[in-house]
């Protein structure tokens, strides 16, 4: 559980938006905080990646994601019956 103070203007905006969205203030603040923390984590991850890019060994399977079946298997769905 977290508890913190905000300026009265911010508290009023929270109340207004929670009524507008039809959610509790707690739910709205929790979702906003979760979203913000995820954004900060993504920025941190991007910095870590810049400082430590993938090695050639780690990139070895990058081309595999573009592989497609060598044959057309679409008719198999009709083969069962």
WOTA-V448508 format. One record per residue. N is the residue number from 0. RES is the residue in one letter. OMEGA is omega in radians with two decimals (999 if undefined). D_LAST is the distance of its C-alpha to the last C-alpha in Angstrom with 2 decimals. Layout:
BEGIN
((N | RES | OMEGA | D_LAST) (N | RES | OMEGA | D_LAST))
END
This chain:
BEGIN
((0 | X | 3.08 | 57.08) (1 | X | 3.05 | 58.90) (2 | X | -3.14 | 61.82) (3 | X | -3.13 | 63.63) (4 | X | 3.04 | 65.91) (5 | X | 3.10 | 65.29) (6 | X | -3.12 | 67.59) (7 | X | 3.14 | 67.87) (8 | X | 3.12 | 66.43) (9 | X | 3.12 | 63.26) (10 | X | 3.13 | 62.99) (11 | X | 3.09 | 63.29) (12 | X | 3.10 | 60.56) (13 | X | 3.12 | 58.29) (14 | X | -3.12 | 59.07) (15 | X | -3.10 | 58.47) (16 | X | 3.14 | 55.15) (17 | X | 3.08 | 53.85) (18 | X | -3.14 | 54.71) (19 | X | -3.11 | 53.15) (20 | X | 3.14 | 49.90) (21 | X | 3.10 | 49.91) (22 | X | 3.11 | 49.79) (23 | X | 3.09 | 52.43) (24 | X | 3.14 | 54.90) (25 | X | 3.14 | 53.93) (26 | X | -3.12 | 50.23) (27 | X | 3.14 | 51.14) (28 | X | 3.13 | 53.58) (29 | X | 3.13 | 51.21) (30 | X | 3.13 | 48.43) (31 | X | 3.13 | 50.98) (32 | X | 3.12 | 52.38) (33 | X | 3.13 | 48.98) (34 | X | -3.13 | 48.12) (35 | X | 3.12 | 51.53) (36 | X | 3.09 | 51.33) (37 | X | 3.12 | 47.94) (38 | X | 3.12 | 49.54) (39 | X | 3.11 | 52.49) (40 | X | 3.12 | 50.30) (41 | X | 3.09 | 48.38) (42 | X | 3.12 | 51.75) (43 | X | 3.14 | 52.88) (44 | X | 3.12 | 49.72) (45 | X | 3.11 | 50.29) (46 | X | 3.11 | 53.86) (47 | X | 3.13 | 52.85) (48 | X | 3.12 | 50.39) (49 | X | -3.13 | 53.17) (50 | X | -3.11 | 55.53) (51 | X | -3.12 | 53.03) (52 | X | -3.14 | 50.49) (53 | X | 3.11 | 47.58) (54 | X | 3.08 | 48.58) (55 | X | 3.11 | 47.06) (56 | X | 3.14 | 45.37) (57 | X | 3.14 | 43.78) (58 | X | -3.04 | 42.63) (59 | X | -3.09 | 41.05) (60 | X | -3.11 | 37.48) (61 | X | -3.12 | 37.92) (62 | X | -3.12 | 36.19) (63 | X | -3.11 | 33.08) (64 | X | 3.12 | 32.12) (65 | X | 3.14 | 31.63) (66 | X | 3.06 | 29.27) (67 | X | 3.11 | 25.89) (68 | X | -3.14 | 23.03) (69 | X | -3.12 | 24.19) (70 | X | 3.08 | 20.91) (71 | X | -3.09 | 18.43) (72 | X | -3.04 | 15.40) (73 | X | -3.12 | 14.01) (74 | X | 3.13 | 11.15) (75 | X | 3.14 | 9.80) (76 | X | -3.13 | 8.43) (77 | X | -3.04 | 6.00) (78 | X | -3.08 | 5.53) (79 | X | -3.14 | 3.69) (80 | X | 999 | 0.00))
END
